[in-house]
Amino acid sequence: MEEHIVLRDLDVPGIDDIDTYMAHGGYETLKRALKEMSPEDVTQVVAASGLRGRGGAGFPTGRKWMFLPKGVYPRYLVVNAAEGEPGTFKDRQILEHNPHQLLEGIILTAYAIEAETAYIYMRGEYLKALSQIQMAIQAAHERGFLGNNILGTDFSCHVYLHREGGAYICGEETALLNSLEGRLGQPRVKPPFPAAKGLYQKPTIINNVETLTNIAPIVEKGADWFRSFGTEQSPGTKIYALSGHIRRPGNYELPMSVTLRELIYDYGGGIPGDREVKAVIPGGVSAPALTREHLDITMDFNSLMEAGSMLGSGAVIVFDETTDMAWAAHRMMRFFSQESCGKCSPCREGTYWIVNIMTDLMRGTGDVSDIALLEAVASQIQGNTLCPLGDAAAGGPTLSTLKHFQEDYIAHVPVISSQ
Amino acid sequence: MKNQQLLEKMHTLQELYGEEIEEILSHYPDKRSALLPLLWLAQEHDGWISETRVVEIAQILGLDPTEVRGVGGFYHLFYFRPVGKHTVRVCDDIVCALKGADRLLDHLCDRLDVDVGETTADGEFTVERTGWCVAACDHAPAVLIDDVYFGPMDEAQLNEMLQRLRDGWRPQVDEGIDVGVVKGSE
């Protein structure tokens, strides 16, 4: 990878400053689009590029925009900057270091979907990102890229930063909307989908930070250029947030044709102490764990799904051979139990009981029958909840570790000596 | 100094931040959306959110105080109890746990003689575990000191920082880590 598409801060120092950003072609695409392209033209380029949502679900971005009902206004754009998937710290780098490219993408998207108001719903802890984005909004206003009648056109756009209060569930788009409306951050029943009835019951598009940061380059350079990276079904690059037992943790933006092995060994420098890989979670803790048998898999949406996992947020967590995966599952389930919003009882009760059963095992007070019990509880969560949190907790940390690393659970079962 | 604080405590959010509140409300077609922003305003000013502030916010938004408190309590980052002069929050989610967060948290509690969630007797420090990922996994184990990110953190560094805090240090955002930027580490 020679150049970065979204992590351009790695190529251009100081690109968070509007003058530097503009000196490197920043906001030129916006100027050109407002002059030469219709909103439909922008949508068509994005649809043709094959860009898929970078927040976790991988839904085609252009198609999402086309779901908006015709002629219904006002419409809203909501930027999902509530990055909370454990292992994920990619949007944060964009927000802190490349804010104007995100903002240009937001304005272009607002133009494409004909929204005059955009909210950036951002994680409450991101103090530096909050101030960087606030400064970027201010600077863009001063240059006439935001506000009323942008660059003399009849397009107006206002972007507001909304600091969230700390709840993983608010990364789920309908929970996010409730939270933005000042309510409990609990998911809504779908349908209606946000494109039809979202924020304040108006048509709303919710896009992730990394997704939107791809928009200006796509509109500038075209769909074919974007498709020259990655795979047919997963075009473009992806930021892989690499952490855990790895020599060089960090964010790596790479074409989605990179393999897990290349990511870990060529980019991440391998595992400290030259130990072996035991498990890898390829897309944040919601993604089912893989084993060292899977290292040659391509890190794109479809290949990971075929392998029984998912790309999710692109957070790659590496566990070396010394890791007790039952312990790791317990820790991840503690998170899901804490963050279950409480709306659906299978998730609220199921995650609670999984943690209890796993805690028993960790304390050495469990029983061999607990392993089947964990499977039973997890399978009763799956498919029975409104949002993906319950499914993720069941299929991710619980069932995938029971499947691949059952011996780690058995090691916690006290040995009962026979009479 | 103390009198000054008492005097200031008597001011309402409206008196202290009238313009800011007006600005915040103008962002939304439904003023209820300003709930989290106003909770932040109160917490940034007082360090926590008192019942008095809850009532004030409810009045501004035309809501029942119970609703403000109820919705606010759903979120982890608001303190509805007084906290110490400094908050020290250890991330103990999976990646930080792999890198020794539990040991760090035990050490911190021992050193300050508190349990997780408690404030030291001298009112200096409140210790918390996050229970969720703070998105600094490349710097694991990460610790938030007065909301500024530090990591990878070990016991010796933590001891040193506690001493600096006692000596009057207030961490600034720019002193914290630069997340995501690839660096060498073993």
Contacts between the chains, C-beta under 8 A, distances in Angstrom:
chain1	res1	chain2	res2	distance
A	10	B	181	7.8
A	10	B	182	7.9
A	83	B	135	5.6
A	84	B	132	7.0
A	84	B	133	6.8
A	84	B	135	7.4
A	85	B	133	7.4
A	86	B	93	5.1
A	86	B	94	5.6
A	86	B	95	6.8
A	86	B	132	7.2
A	86	B	133	3.7
A	86	B	137	7.7
A	87	B	94	7.3
A	87	B	95	5.8
A	87	B	133	6.7
A	87	B	137	5.5
A	88	B	133	7.3
A	88	B	135	6.2
A	88	B	137	7.7
A	89	B	135	4.2
A	89	B	136	6.1
A	89	B	137	5.7
A	89	B	138	6.3
A	89	B	179	5.3
A	89	B	180	5.5
A	90	B	180	6.8
A	92	B	135	5.5
A	92	B	179	5.3
A	92	B	180	6.1
A	93	B	179	6.3
A	93	B	180	3.3
A	93	B	181	7.1
A	96	B	178	7.8
A	96	B	179	7.1
A	96	B	180	7.8
A	97	B	180	7.8
A	97	B	181	7.8
A	119	B	27	7.9
A	123	B	135	7.2
A	124	B	40	7.4
A	124	B	75	7.7
A	124	B	77	4.6
A	125	B	77	6.9
A	125	B	134	6.0
A	125	B	135	7.6
A	125	B	144	7.0
A	125	B	147	6.8
A	126	B	135	7.8
A	127	B	147	5.9
A	127	B	148	7.2
A	127	B	173	4.9
A	128	B	173	5.0
A	128	B	174	7.6
A	128	B	176	7.2
A	131	B	173	7.0
A	160	B	27	4.4
A	160	B	28	8.0
A	162	B	27	7.8
A	162	B	33	7.8
A	162	B	36	7.1
A	162	B	37	6.9
A	163	B	36	6.6
A	163	B	37	6.6
A	163	B	40	5.6
A	164	B	36	6.4
A	164	B	75	7.3
A	165	B	36	5.0
A	165	B	39	6.8
A	165	B	40	7.8
A	165	B	72	7.2
A	165	B	74	7.5
A	165	B	75	2.9
A	165	B	76	7.3
A	165	B	77	5.3
A	165	B	78	5.9
A	166	B	75	4.7
A	166	B	76	3.6
A	166	B	77	3.5
A	166	B	78	7.5
A	167	B	74	6.3
A	167	B	75	5.2
A	167	B	76	6.5
A	168	B	132	5.9
A	179	B	36	7.2
A	180	B	33	6.1
A	181	B	30	6.6
A	181	B	32	6.3
A	181	B	33	5.6
A	182	B	30	7.6
A	182	B	32	3.8
A	182	B	33	5.0
A	182	B	34	6.9
A	182	B	35	3.6
A	182	B	36	6.9
A	182	B	61	7.3
A	182	B	71	6.7
A	183	B	32	7.6
A	183	B	71	6.3
A	184	B	70	7.6
A	184	B	71	5.7
A	184	B	74	5.0
A	185	B	74	6.1
A	185	B	75	7.4
A	200	B	29	6.0
A	200	B	30	6.1
A	241	B	137	6.8
A	241	B	138	7.3
A	241	B	180	7.3
A	242	B	138	7.4
A	243	B	95	4.8
A	243	B	137	3.6
A	243	B	138	5.6
A	243	B	140	6.5
A	244	B	95	5.6
A	244	B	98	5.6
A	244	B	137	7.6
A	245	B	98	6.7
A	247	B	184	7.6
A	247	B	185	6.7
A	247	B	186	5.8
A	248	B	182	6.2
A	248	B	183	7.2
A	248	B	184	6.0
A	248	B	185	6.5
A	249	B	137	6.8
A	249	B	138	3.9
A	249	B	139	7.9
A	249	B	140	7.6
A	249	B	185	6.6
A	250	B	138	4.9
A	250	B	180	6.2
A	250	B	181	6.7
A	250	B	182	3.6
A	250	B	183	6.4
A	251	B	138	7.5
A	251	B	180	4.1
A	251	B	181	7.7
A	251	B	182	6.8
A	252	B	182	7.0
A	269	B	184	7.9
A	272	B	186	5.4
A	285	B	94	6.2
A	315	B	137	7.5
A	317	B	94	6.8
A	317	B	95	6.0
A	317	B	137	7.5
A	319	B	98	7.2
A	323	B	98	7.2
A	328	B	94	6.2
A	328	B	98	7.6
A	331	B	92	8.0
A	331	B	93	7.2
A	331	B	94	5.0
A	331	B	97	5.1
A	332	B	94	5.2
A	334	B	131	6.9
A	335	B	93	5.6
A	335	B	94	7.2
A	335	B	131	6.6
A	335	B	132	5.7
A	335	B	133	7.3
A	338	B	131	5.0
A	338	B	132	6.7
A	339	B	132	6.3
A	341	B	74	7.8
